[in-house]
Amino acid sequence: MTLSDLPEIQITRNVRSTRLRLRVDATQIRLTAPVFCSKKQIQHFIEQSESWLLKTWQSQQEKVENIDRTLPSELQLFNLTAPIHIHYQNQKNNFIFDRENLQLWISDRHPEEYLKAFVIAYAKEQLPLYLNLVAQQCYLSFNNCSIRQPKTRWGSCSAKHDIMLNSALVLFPEEVTRYVTVHELAHTRHFDHSPYFWAEVAKHDQHYQQHRKMLKNTPLPYWW
């Protein structure tokens, strides 16, 4: 296998990036570059990273082949004390959720798609409320909150203090979800990743390094 056998590398220029960075997952390869980097520098970086790229891509493909694609019978969400029990059946609605009894019925027409749709709907309802709660606990404020499905970011904070959260955060334990909300809220004080920023994060999440590691190392379910 050579570089020509890999999928096309998606290149993004970011004004906040200070170095070239590659990210590889099972379906794509992304390269983030500072705005001042030339095409020649980017190409040289990719060529220098050839061995790592090939090894990492192959490893990701092997993981995909070994994924258990059995539909889940339960779903644990970040702010629920017990899991939701899932039933797949022939029904008109894409999904029906009984919050009181923690029962979820998913149409068997496209179960993976509708299961994801339920999680997104739940996230859009619950994550803004949770962000507001954490903001009050931390005495930090934000402007607007949006819930999206970006492929490479768990959250972001704009210069206007608008915060975006990834809907997949509801699939993690609460302490991990809280870390991301604290991280983005801390950007309303420090719009960088300086020592002052991390000190602000640590003030509200003493174990943020552990939670950050959990976020990085916990794979999302195949249907996501």
N, CA and C of each residue as an Amber inpcrd file, in Angstrom:
protein
   672
   0.8360000  -1.1980000   0.0000000   0.0000000   0.0000000   0.0000000
   0.8770000   1.2570000   0.0000000   0.4640000   2.2560000  -0.8010000
   1.1750000   3.5310000  -0.8640000   0.1790000   4.6650000  -0.6160000
   0.6870000   5.8940000  -0.6240000  -0.1860000   7.0480000  -0.4040000
  -1.3040000   7.1300000  -1.4380000  -1.0180000   6.6690000  -2.6520000
  -2.0240000   6.7300000  -3.7220000  -3.2150000   5.8130000  -3.4490000
  -3.0320000   4.8330000  -2.5410000  -4.1180000   3.9080000  -2.2140000
  -5.0470000   4.4630000  -1.1380000  -4.6520000   5.5460000  -0.5030000
  -5.4560000   6.1360000   0.5600000  -6.5480000   7.0200000  -0.0290000
  -7.6290000   7.2720000   0.7390000  -8.6470000   8.2140000   0.2540000
  -8.0570000   9.6180000   0.1650000  -8.7080000  10.4750000  -0.6050000
  -8.2260000  11.8490000  -0.7550000  -8.1780000  12.5480000   0.6030000
  -7.0480000  13.1860000   0.8880000  -6.8860000  13.8630000   2.1710000
  -7.6140000  15.2020000   2.1220000  -8.5160000  15.4100000   3.0740000
  -9.2790000  16.6530000   3.1370000  -8.4810000  17.6950000   3.9200000
  -8.1390000  18.7890000   3.2700000  -7.2820000  19.8130000   3.8730000
  -8.1200000  21.0110000   4.3010000  -7.9570000  21.4040000   5.5700000
  -8.6620000  22.5600000   6.1260000  -7.6430000  23.5270000   6.6900000
  -7.7800000  24.7970000   6.3380000  -6.9080000  25.8350000   6.9040000
  -7.6460000  26.5200000   8.0480000  -6.9500000  26.6410000   9.1740000
  -7.5680000  27.1840000  10.3840000  -6.7120000  28.3220000  10.9220000
  -7.3300000  29.4620000  11.1590000  -6.5750000  30.6330000  11.6290000
  -5.9980000  30.4090000  13.0270000  -6.5790000  29.4620000  13.7790000
  -6.0930000  29.2080000  15.1390000  -5.0230000  28.1210000  15.1800000
  -4.8040000  27.4420000  14.0710000  -3.8010000  26.3710000  14.0380000
  -2.3950000  26.9590000  13.9850000  -1.5050000  26.3420000  14.7340000
  -0.1090000  26.7770000  14.7310000   0.8090000  25.7320000  14.1110000
   0.2560000  24.5500000  13.7830000   1.0680000  23.4870000  13.2020000
   0.1950000  22.6000000  12.3300000   0.8270000  21.8000000  11.5150000
   0.1200000  20.8360000  10.6820000  -0.2950000  19.6380000  11.5290000
  -1.5130000  19.1630000  11.3050000  -1.9960000  18.0390000  12.1050000
  -2.8650000  17.1260000  11.2500000  -2.5960000  15.8230000  11.3410000
  -3.3660000  14.8160000  10.6160000  -4.2950000  14.0660000  11.5590000
  -5.4940000  13.7770000  11.0550000  -6.4420000  12.9570000  11.8020000
  -6.9710000  11.8740000  10.8720000  -6.9690000  10.6480000  11.3760000
  -7.3960000   9.5050000  10.5660000  -8.5070000   8.7670000  11.2860000
  -9.6060000   8.5260000  10.6030000 -10.6170000   7.6380000  11.1550000
 -10.9760000   6.6000000  10.0930000 -12.0170000   5.8540000  10.3290000
 -12.3210000   4.7160000   9.4610000 -12.7830000   5.1210000   8.0730000
 -13.2270000   6.3640000   7.8990000 -13.8020000   6.7580000   6.6130000
 -13.0590000   7.8890000   5.9160000 -12.1770000   8.5960000   6.6160000
 -11.5380000   9.7450000   5.9900000 -10.2200000  10.1070000   6.6720000
  -9.4480000  10.9230000   5.9590000  -8.2060000  11.4820000   6.5010000
  -8.3010000  12.9930000   6.3580000  -8.0720000  13.7000000   7.4520000
  -8.1780000  15.1560000   7.4510000  -6.8470000  15.7700000   7.8670000
  -6.4900000  16.8570000   7.2420000  -5.2750000  17.5900000   7.6020000
  -5.6600000  19.0360000   7.8990000  -5.3060000  19.4880000   9.0900000
  -5.5350000  20.8800000   9.4750000  -4.2110000  21.6210000   9.3770000
  -4.2400000  22.7660000   8.6930000  -3.0080000  23.5150000   8.4500000
  -3.1890000  24.9790000   8.8200000  -2.1150000  25.6130000   9.3100000
  -2.1630000  27.0700000   9.5330000  -2.3750000  27.7790000   8.1920000
  -2.9400000  28.9600000   8.2290000  -3.2610000  29.6700000   6.9900000
  -2.0110000  30.0410000   6.1880000  -0.8660000  30.1570000   6.8730000
   0.3460000  30.6050000   6.1770000   1.1080000  29.4710000   5.5030000
   0.6880000  28.2270000   5.6930000   1.4030000  27.0870000   5.1150000
   1.2150000  27.0350000   3.6000000   2.2750000  26.7960000   2.8790000
   2.2000000  26.6760000   1.4280000   1.8000000  25.2540000   1.0360000
   1.3710000  25.0890000  -0.2110000   1.0230000  23.7590000  -0.7150000
   2.2430000  22.8420000  -0.6940000   3.4100000  23.4110000  -0.9620000
   4.6430000  22.6210000  -0.9540000   4.9450000  22.1130000   0.4490000
   4.7540000  22.9440000   1.4780000   4.9880000  22.5170000   2.8610000
   4.0100000  21.4220000   3.2630000   2.7690000  21.5780000   2.8280000
   1.7560000  20.5720000   3.1580000   2.0940000  19.2380000   2.5010000
   2.4700000  19.2790000   1.2380000   2.8150000  18.0530000   0.5290000
   4.0210000  17.3720000   1.1740000   5.0150000  18.1590000   1.5640000
   6.2050000  17.6030000   2.2230000   5.8240000  16.9450000   3.5390000
   4.9360000  17.5690000   4.3000000   4.4820000  17.0180000   5.5810000
   3.7740000  15.6890000   5.3700000   2.9290000  15.6110000   4.3480000
   2.2130000  14.3680000   4.0520000   3.2000000  13.2640000   3.6660000
   4.1820000  13.6060000   2.8410000   5.1750000  12.6080000   2.4310000
   6.0030000  12.1280000   3.6140000   6.3470000  13.0440000   4.5140000
   7.1140000  12.6770000   5.7140000   6.2900000  11.7890000   6.6430000
   4.9650000  11.9210000   6.5580000   4.0730000  11.1570000   7.4460000
   3.5660000   9.8710000   6.7920000   4.1130000   9.5120000   5.6470000
   3.5850000   8.3780000   4.8770000   3.5110000   7.0970000   5.7020000
   4.5820000   6.7390000   6.3760000   4.6030000   5.4940000   7.1430000
   3.5190000   5.4870000   8.2090000   3.3910000   6.5900000   8.9460000
   2.3720000   6.6780000  10.0040000   0.9690000   6.6420000   9.4070000
   0.7790000   7.3350000   8.2980000  -0.5290000   7.3690000   7.6580000
  -0.9860000   5.9810000   7.2240000  -0.0920000   5.2590000   6.5550000
  -0.4430000   3.9210000   6.0620000  -0.7540000   2.9760000   7.2190000
   0.0720000   3.0320000   8.2500000  -0.1290000   2.1500000   9.4060000
  -1.4340000   2.4810000  10.1250000  -1.7060000   3.7720000  10.3200000
  -2.9040000   4.1870000  11.0520000  -4.1690000   3.8880000  10.2500000
  -4.1410000   4.1360000   8.9330000  -5.2970000   3.8410000   8.0900000
  -5.6210000   2.3510000   8.0970000  -4.5810000   1.5270000   7.9870000
  -4.7880000   0.0790000   7.9970000  -5.3710000  -0.3730000   9.3410000
  -4.8720000   0.2170000  10.4270000  -5.3790000  -0.1150000  11.7590000
  -6.8530000   0.2520000  11.8880000  -7.2330000   1.4020000  11.3550000
  -8.6330000   1.8230000  11.4060000  -9.5250000   0.8730000  10.6060000
  -9.0390000   0.4260000   9.4640000  -9.8310000  -0.4900000   8.6460000
 -10.0250000  -1.8350000   9.3400000  -9.0100000  -2.2820000  10.0520000
  -9.1200000  -3.5440000  10.7970000 -10.1390000  -3.4180000  11.9170000
 -10.1800000  -2.2490000  12.5510000 -11.1680000  -2.0220000  13.6090000
 -12.5800000  -2.0920000  13.0530000 -12.7780000  -1.5000000  11.8770000
 -14.1010000  -1.5090000  11.2510000 -14.5560000  -2.9340000  10.9750000
 -13.6210000  -3.7640000  10.5040000 -13.9520000  -5.1530000  10.1750000
 -14.3510000  -5.9390000  11.4100000 -13.8290000  -5.5340000  12.5740000
 -14.0970000  -6.2730000  13.8190000 -15.2220000  -5.6720000  14.6540000
 -15.8780000  -4.6310000  14.1410000 -16.9420000  -3.9740000  14.9020000
 -18.1670000  -4.8870000  15.0070000 -18.7300000  -4.9470000  16.2020000
 -19.9690000  -5.6820000  16.4160000 -21.1270000  -4.8050000  15.9340000
 -21.8190000  -5.2410000  14.8980000 -22.8950000  -4.4440000  14.3180000
 -24.2670000  -4.9090000  14.7960000 -24.3080000  -5.4880000  15.9710000
 -25.5810000  -5.8620000  16.5720000 -26.2620000  -4.6080000  17.1220000
 -27.5140000  -4.4200000  16.7820000 -28.2350000  -3.2530000  17.2860000
 -28.3810000  -3.3470000  18.8050000 -28.1880000  -2.2380000  19.5150000
 -28.2390000  -2.2820000  20.9830000 -29.6610000  -2.4750000  21.5030000
 -29.7720000  -3.1710000  22.6170000 -31.0690000  -3.3380000  23.2800000
 -31.2410000  -2.3070000  24.3920000 -30.1460000  -1.6320000  24.7400000
 -30.1860000  -0.5840000  25.7610000 -29.3290000   0.5960000  25.3160000
 -29.6510000   1.7620000  25.8480000 -28.9030000   2.9670000  25.5170000
 -28.7510000   3.8120000  26.7730000 -27.5100000   4.0010000  27.2070000
 -27.2370000   4.8200000  28.3830000 -26.8860000   6.2340000  27.9420000
 -27.6450000   7.2130000  28.3820000 -27.3920000   8.6020000  28.0420000
 -26.8750000   9.3690000  29.2590000 -26.1670000  10.4560000  28.9940000
 -25.3360000  11.1150000  30.0000000 -26.0680000  11.5500000  31.2590000
 -27.3350000  11.9320000  31.1460000 -28.0330000  12.4890000  32.3110000
 -29.1420000  11.5940000  32.8350000 -29.1120000  10.3270000  32.4630000
 -30.0920000   9.3730000  32.9620000 -29.4260000   8.3870000  33.9160000
 -30.1040000   8.0760000  35.0080000 -29.5230000   7.1670000  36.0020000
 -29.6460000   5.7050000  35.5950000 -30.5360000   5.4230000  34.6550000
 -30.7240000   4.0480000  34.1730000 -30.7670000   4.0630000  32.6480000
 -30.4530000   2.9400000  32.0280000 -30.4660000   2.8950000  30.5580000
 -31.8710000   2.8750000  29.9860000 -31.9780000   3.3280000  28.7460000
 -33.2300000   3.2570000  27.9990000 -33.3160000   1.8760000  27.3510000
 -34.4540000   1.2440000  27.4490000 -34.6550000  -0.0630000  26.8040000
 -35.2100000   0.1660000  25.4010000 -34.5750000  -0.4730000  24.4220000
 -34.9120000  -0.2260000  23.0250000 -35.6500000  -1.4220000  22.4160000
 -36.6900000  -1.1140000  21.6620000 -37.4660000  -2.1340000  20.9600000
 -37.5200000  -1.7460000  19.4720000 -37.3090000  -2.7080000  18.6010000
 -37.3600000  -2.4780000  17.1510000 -38.6070000  -3.1580000  16.6060000
 -39.4170000  -2.4000000  15.8960000 -40.6710000  -2.9670000  15.4170000
 -41.1760000  -2.2060000  14.1920000 -42.1620000  -2.7770000  13.5490000
 -42.8020000  -2.1430000  12.4060000 -43.7490000  -1.0690000  12.9310000
 -43.4660000   0.1940000  12.6230000 -44.3070000   1.2840000  13.1100000
 -44.2070000   2.4670000  12.1620000 -45.1830000   3.3650000  12.2390000
 -45.2310000   4.5320000  11.3600000 -44.1630000   5.5530000  11.7460000
 -44.0530000   5.8390000  13.0490000 -43.0960000   6.8380000  13.5280000
 -41.6730000   6.3090000  13.4500000 -40.7390000   7.1960000  13.1700000
 -39.3340000   6.7860000  13.1460000 -38.8920000   6.3000000  14.5220000
 -39.3090000   7.0250000  15.5510000 -39.0400000   6.5870000  16.9230000
 -40.1050000   7.1450000  17.8550000 -40.3510000   6.4330000  18.9390000
 -41.2740000   6.8650000  19.9930000 -40.5540000   6.6710000  21.3220000
 -40.4920000   7.7260000  22.1350000 -39.7600000   7.6620000  23.3950000
 -40.7110000   7.8800000  24.5640000 -40.7340000   6.9280000  25.4590000
 -41.4850000   7.0300000  26.7120000 -40.4860000   7.3690000  27.8080000
 -40.3570000   8.6680000  28.1070000 -39.3480000   9.1190000  29.0620000
 -39.6070000   8.5750000  30.4710000 -40.8640000   8.5480000  30.8690000
 -41.2010000   8.1240000  32.2320000 -40.7660000   6.6940000  32.5020000
 -40.9390000   5.8250000  31.5290000 -40.6070000   4.4070000  31.7060000
 -39.3040000   4.0130000  31.0170000 -38.6390000   5.0060000  30.4220000
 -37.3590000   4.7730000  29.7340000 -37.4700000   3.6470000  28.7030000
 -38.4620000   3.7890000  27.8320000 -38.6740000   2.8300000  26.7580000
 -38.6000000   3.5750000  25.4240000 -37.9020000   2.9760000  24.4730000
 -37.7400000   3.5900000  23.1600000 -38.1100000   2.5820000  22.0840000
 -39.0460000   2.9840000  21.2070000 -39.4310000   2.1260000  20.0980000
 -38.8890000   2.7280000  18.8050000 -38.1500000   1.9220000  18.0630000
 -37.5060000   2.3620000  16.8250000 -38.1070000   1.6100000  15.6460000
 -38.4180000   2.3450000  14.5740000 -38.9170000   1.6850000  13.3630000
 -37.8390000   0.7790000  12.7860000 -38.2410000  -0.4220000  12.3860000
 -37.2670000  -1.3710000  11.8370000 -36.9950000  -1.1390000  10.3520000
 -37.5330000  -0.0560000   9.7720000 -37.2580000   0.2510000   8.3720000
 -35.7900000   0.6370000   8.1670000 -35.3230000   1.5910000   8.9730000
 -33.9190000   2.0110000   8.9480000 -33.4820000   2.2380000  10.4070000
 -33.3160000   1.1700000  11.1610000 -33.1110000   1.3130000  12.6060000
 -31.8820000   2.1180000  13.0100000 -30.7480000   1.9170000  12.3170000
 -29.5480000   2.6800000  12.6780000 -29.7750000   4.1770000  12.4800000
 -30.3800000   4.5330000  11.3450000 -30.6390000   5.9440000  11.0280000
 -31.5880000   6.5680000  12.0530000 -32.6350000   5.8360000  12.4390000
 -33.6330000   6.3950000  13.3560000 -33.1180000   6.4270000  14.7930000
 -32.2380000   5.4920000  15.1250000 -31.6300000   5.5140000  16.4540000
 -30.7560000   6.7600000  16.5980000 -29.9960000   7.0550000  15.5670000
 -29.1740000   8.2660000  15.5730000 -30.0570000   9.5070000  15.6120000
 -31.1640000   9.4910000  14.8780000 -32.0740000  10.6300000  14.8630000
 -32.6380000  10.8860000  16.2600000 -32.9400000   9.8230000  16.9840000
 -33.4260000   9.9910000  18.3600000 -32.3680000  10.6450000  19.2350000
 -31.1240000  10.1720000  19.1230000 -30.0450000  10.7230000  19.9440000
 -29.8430000  12.2080000  19.6350000 -29.9040000  12.5820000  18.3580000
 -29.7510000  13.9840000  17.9800000 -30.8840000  14.8240000  18.5690000
 -32.1130000  14.3120000  18.4790000 -33.2620000  15.0400000  19.0320000
 -33.1180000  15.1970000  20.5490000 -32.6670000  14.1310000  21.2090000
 -32.4700000  14.1920000  22.6640000 -31.3880000  15.2130000  23.0090000
 -30.3080000  15.2100000  22.2370000 -29.2050000  16.1350000  22.4830000
 -29.6510000  17.5870000  22.3120000 -30.4420000  17.8540000  21.2830000
 -30.9090000  19.2250000  21.0400000 -31.8080000  19.7250000  22.1560000
 -32.4690000  18.8050000  22.8090000 -33.3370000  19.1760000  23.9250000
 -32.5610000  19.3410000  25.2220000 -31.6270000  18.4090000  25.4810000
 -30.9980000  18.3250000  26.8030000 -29.6750000  19.0770000  26.9370000
 -28.8540000  19.1030000  25.8880000 -27.5200000  19.7080000  26.0330000
 -27.5620000  21.2140000  26.3020000 -28.4390000  21.9930000  25.6540000
 -28.4960000  23.4210000  26.0050000 -28.8810000  23.6520000  27.4590000
 -29.7940000  22.8450000  27.9760000 -30.1900000  22.9520000  29.3820000
 -29.0090000  22.6170000  30.2900000 -28.2570000  21.5890000  29.9080000
 -27.1270000  21.1720000  30.7220000 -26.0180000  22.2200000  30.6860000
 -25.7690000  22.7800000  29.5130000 -24.7560000  23.8350000  29.3980000
 -25.1190000  25.0250000  30.2820000 -26.3750000  25.3910000  30.2980000
 -26.8280000  26.5060000  31.1320000 -26.6270000  26.1950000  32.6080000
 -26.8890000  24.9530000  33.0010000 -26.6950000  24.5420000  34.3940000
 -25.2300000  24.6300000  34.7940000 -24.3380000  24.0900000  33.9590000
 -22.9030000  24.1210000  34.2600000 -22.3980000  25.5570000  34.2750000
 -22.9020000  26.3810000  33.3850000 -22.4940000  27.7900000  33.3370000
 -22.8320000  28.4790000  34.6600000 -24.0000000  28.1830000  35.2020000
 -24.3890000  28.7620000  36.4890000 -23.4920000  28.2600000  37.6130000
 -23.1580000  26.9750000  37.5700000 -22.2820000  26.3930000  38.5950000
 -20.8910000  27.0070000  38.5630000 -20.4200000  27.3410000  37.3630000
 -19.0650000  27.8590000  37.1740000 -19.0020000  29.3900000  37.1850000
 -20.1610000  30.0300000  37.2830000 -20.2270000  31.5010000  37.2190000
 -19.5860000  32.0220000  35.9310000 -19.8780000  31.3040000  34.8370000
 -19.4260000  31.7080000  33.5060000 -20.6640000  31.8600000  32.6270000
 -20.6070000  32.7590000  31.6900000 -21.7780000  33.0070000  30.8540000
 -21.4420000  32.8050000  29.3830000 -22.4650000  32.4930000  28.6020000
 -22.3120000  32.3280000  27.1590000 -23.4880000  33.0160000  26.4830000
 -23.4110000  33.1250000  25.1820000 -24.4640000  33.8060000  24.4340000
 -25.5090000  32.8010000  23.9510000 -25.2510000  32.1460000  22.8350000
 -26.1800000  31.1600000  22.2870000 -25.5550000  29.7700000  22.3000000
 -26.3960000  28.7540000  22.2640000 -25.9230000  27.3630000  22.2040000
 -26.5400000  26.6830000  20.9920000 -25.7180000  26.0110000  20.2100000
 -26.2000000  25.2220000  19.0690000 -25.7010000  23.7900000  19.2160000
 -26.4940000  22.8490000  18.7260000 -26.1470000  21.4230000  18.7940000
 -26.0060000  20.9160000  17.3680000 -24.8370000  20.3810000  17.0430000
 -24.5640000  19.9260000  15.6850000 -23.8900000  18.5560000  15.7070000
 -23.4940000  18.0890000  14.5090000 -22.8520000  16.7790000  14.3780000
 -21.5300000  16.8930000  13.6160000 -20.5960000  17.7140000  14.0700000
 -19.3060000  17.8000000  13.3630000 -18.5350000  16.4960000  13.5100000
 -17.6760000  16.2220000  12.5570000 -16.9400000  14.9570000  12.5660000
 -15.6710000  15.0140000  13.4080000 -15.1300000  16.2050000  13.6200000
 -13.8170000  16.2750000  14.2790000 -13.7860000  17.1270000  15.5410000
 -14.8910000  17.7350000  15.9260000 -14.8820000  18.5930000  17.1090000
 -15.9900000  18.2110000  18.0710000 -15.6780000  18.2640000  19.3590000
 -16.6830000  17.9990000  20.3850000 -17.4190000  19.2710000  20.7880000
 -16.7990000  20.4050000  20.5180000 -17.4330000  21.6670000  20.8360000
 -16.6010000  22.8160000  20.3220000 -17.1670000  24.0150000  20.3770000
 -16.4290000  25.2120000  19.9920000 -17.0640000  26.4150000  20.6690000
 -16.2820000  27.4880000  20.7690000 -16.7620000  28.7380000  21.3440000
 -16.2760000  29.8760000  20.4610000 -17.1870000  30.7090000  20.0120000
 -16.8350000  31.8110000  19.1260000 -16.4080000  33.0330000  19.9410000
 -15.8980000  34.0210000  19.2240000 -15.4910000  35.2660000  19.8770000
 -16.6790000  35.9780000  20.5130000 -17.8830000  35.6730000  20.0210000
 -19.0970000  36.2710000  20.5990000 -19.6710000  35.4270000  21.7350000
 -18.9220000  34.3850000  22.1210000 -19.3180000  33.4740000  23.2040000
 -20.5270000  32.6160000  22.8290000 -20.6630000  32.3330000  21.5290000
 -21.6390000  31.3370000  21.0850000 -20.9780000  29.9690000  21.1700000
 -21.6390000  29.0320000  21.8120000 -21.0580000  27.7080000  22.0310000
 -21.7740000  26.6520000  21.2060000 -21.0060000  25.8180000  20.5280000
 -21.5210000  24.6720000  19.7960000 -21.1010000  23.4070000  20.5290000
 -22.0370000  22.4720000  20.6880000 -21.7400000  21.1750000  21.2970000
 -22.1200000  20.0690000  20.3300000 -21.3030000  19.0260000  20.3090000
 -21.5500000  17.8700000  19.4570000 -22.6560000  17.0170000  20.0900000
 -23.6650000  16.6620000  19.3110000 -24.7940000  15.9000000  19.8420000
 -24.3780000  14.5440000  20.4040000 -23.2630000  14.0010000  19.9120000
 -22.8040000  12.6860000  20.3950000 -22.3740000  12.7220000  21.8530000
 -22.2340000  13.9040000  22.4420000 -21.8120000  14.0050000  23.8450000
 -22.8040000  13.3560000  24.7990000 -24.0530000  13.2110000  24.3810000
 -25.0290000  12.5740000  25.2680000 -24.7640000  11.0830000  25.4190000
 -23.9100000  10.5240000  24.5590000 -23.5980000   9.0900000  24.6270000
 -22.4810000   8.7800000  25.6210000 -21.8590000   9.8170000  26.1880000
 -20.7530000   9.6330000  27.1230000 -21.2450000   9.7420000  28.5660000
 -20.4440000   9.2610000  29.5260000 -20.7860000   9.4850000  30.9340000
 -20.8580000  10.9850000  31.2260000 -21.6320000  11.3530000  32.2160000
 -21.8670000  12.7690000  32.4930000 -20.5750000  13.5330000  32.7570000
 -19.6060000  12.9240000  33.4560000 -18.3840000  13.6530000  33.7730000
 -17.6080000  14.0430000  32.5140000 -17.7210000  13.2350000  31.4610000
 -17.0530000  13.5600000  30.1950000 -17.7960000  14.6950000  29.4900000
 -19.1160000  14.5960000  29.4600000 -19.9270000  15.6570000  28.8540000
 -19.7010000  16.9730000  29.5930000 -19.6360000  16.9010000  30.8990000
 -19.4210000  18.1160000  31.6850000 -18.0560000  18.7230000  31.3820000
 -17.0400000  17.8790000  31.1990000 -15.7100000  18.4020000  30.8640000
 -15.7600000  19.2440000  29.5890000 -16.4650000  18.7600000  28.5660000
 -16.5300000  19.5070000  27.3120000 -17.2480000  20.8390000  27.5200000
 -18.3250000  20.8400000  28.3000000 -19.0350000  22.1010000  28.5440000
 -18.1460000  23.0710000  29.3210000 -17.4060000  22.5640000  30.3010000
 -16.4830000  23.4090000  31.0590000 -15.3960000  23.9580000  30.1270000
 -14.8740000  23.0890000  29.2640000 -13.8280000  23.4880000  28.3170000
 -14.2910000  24.6700000  27.4600000 -15.4840000  24.5450000  26.9010000
 -15.9820000  25.6190000  26.0270000 -16.3390000  26.8690000  26.8270000
 -16.8720000  26.7110000  28.0140000 -17.1790000  27.8750000  28.8540000
 -15.9030000  28.6060000  29.2650000 -14.8300000  27.8490000  29.4930000
 -13.5520000  28.4720000  29.8670000 -13.0240000  29.3620000  28.7470000
 -13.4110000  29.0460000  27.5040000 -12.9950000  29.8820000  26.3740000
 -13.6580000  31.2610000  26.3950000 -14.7190000  31.4030000  27.1660000
 -15.3300000  32.7360000  27.2780000 -14.4490000  33.6570000  28.1200000
 -13.5230000  33.0740000  28.8630000 -12.5520000  33.8580000  29.6490000
 -11.2040000  33.9450000  28.9340000 -10.7990000  32.8320000  28.3250000
  -9.4850000  32.7560000  27.6740000  -9.6750000  32.1070000  26.3090000
  -9.5710000  32.9210000  25.2490000  -9.8540000  32.4420000  23.8950000
  -8.5990000  31.8140000  23.2790000  -8.0210000  30.8560000  23.9970000
  -6.8050000  30.1710000  23.5540000  -6.6670000  28.9100000  24.3940000
  -5.5120000  28.2440000  24.3130000  -5.2400000  27.0890000  25.1770000
  -3.9830000  27.3690000  26.0070000  -3.9250000  28.5540000  26.5380000
  -2.7990000  28.9720000  27.3700000  -2.8800000  28.3290000  28.7480000
  -1.8150000  28.4370000  29.5590000  -1.8710000  27.9380000  30.9430000
  -3.0190000  28.5600000  31.7390000  -3.3620000  29.8100000  31.4340000
  -4.4770000  30.4550000  32.1240000  -5.7980000  29.7700000  31.7830000
  -5.9250000  29.3490000  30.5230000  -7.1330000  28.6360000  30.1020000
  -7.2620000  27.3190000  30.8540000  -6.1810000  26.5210000  30.8630000
  -6.2550000  25.2210000  31.5210000  -6.4330000  25.3590000  33.0350000
  -5.9350000  26.4220000  33.5950000  -6.1590000  26.6810000  35.0230000
  -7.6380000  26.9430000  35.2770000  -8.2800000  27.6390000  34.3440000
  -9.7210000  27.8990000  34.4650000 -10.5090000  26.5970000  34.3660000
 -10.1080000  25.7240000  33.4330000 -10.7640000  24.4180000  33.3030000
 -10.5950000  23.6120000  34.5890000  -9.3670000  23.5740000  35.1100000
  -9.0780000  22.7930000  36.3180000  -9.8540000  23.2960000  37.5260000
 -10.1550000  24.5840000  37.5530000 -10.8980000  25.1650000  38.6650000
 -12.3030000  24.5710000  38.7620000 -12.8410000  24.1710000  37.6150000
 -14.2110000  23.6540000  37.5760000 -14.2780000  22.1520000  37.3260000
 -13.1410000  21.5520000  36.9750000 -13.0780000  20.1000000  36.7500000
 -11.6700000  19.6340000  37.1170000 -11.4940000  19.2360000  38.3550000
 -10.1640000  18.8550000  38.8490000  -9.5890000  17.6560000  38.1120000
 -10.4500000  16.8020000  37.5930000  -9.9980000  15.5810000  36.9070000
 -10.1610000  15.7120000  35.3900000 -10.0220000  16.9220000  34.8760000
 -10.2740000  17.1430000  33.4530000  -9.3380000  16.3300000  32.5550000
  -8.1040000  16.0800000  33.0030000  -7.1780000  15.3200000  32.1630000
  -7.6670000  13.8860000  31.9660000  -8.2070000  13.3090000  33.0390000
  -8.7700000  11.9530000  32.9490000 -10.0010000  11.9420000  32.0400000
 -10.8420000  12.9480000  32.1860000 -12.0590000  13.0200000  31.3670000
 -11.7130000  13.2820000  29.9060000 -10.6990000  14.0720000  29.6720000
 -10.2450000  14.3530000  28.3090000  -9.7340000  13.0670000  27.6530000
  -9.0260000  12.2560000  28.4270000  -8.5080000  10.9900000  27.9080000
  -9.6490000  10.0290000  27.5840000 -10.6500000   9.9850000  28.4680000
 -11.8230000   9.1380000  28.2230000 -12.5310000   9.5420000  26.9310000
 -12.6500000  10.8380000  26.7170000 -13.2970000  11.3520000  25.5090000
 -12.5500000  10.9090000  24.2650000 -11.2370000  10.9720000  24.3270000
 -10.3960000  10.6400000  23.1750000 -10.3860000   9.1540000  22.8870000
 -10.4540000   8.3260000  23.9370000 -10.2600000   6.8870000  23.7760000
 -11.5430000   6.0690000  23.7220000 -12.6930000   6.7100000  23.8770000
 -13.9610000   5.9660000  23.8480000 -14.5610000   6.0250000  22.4480000
 -14.6590000   4.9080000  21.7570000 -15.2090000   4.9420000  20.3870000
 -16.7220000   5.1310000  20.4140000 -17.2310000   5.7880000  19.3910000
 -18.6740000   5.9340000  19.2490000 -19.2510000   4.6540000  18.6440000
 -20.5210000   4.3670000  18.8760000 -21.1140000   3.1410000  18.3080000
 -21.1460000   3.1750000  16.7870000 -21.1580000   2.0190000  16.1840000
 -21.0370000   1.9270000  14.7270000 -22.1620000   2.6760000  14.0110000
 -23.3560000   2.7200000  14.6030000 -24.5050000   3.3360000  13.9350000
 -24.4350000   4.8530000  13.9580000 -23.4930000   5.4090000  14.6940000
 -23.3600000   6.8640000  14.7160000 -22.5720000   7.3430000  13.4940000
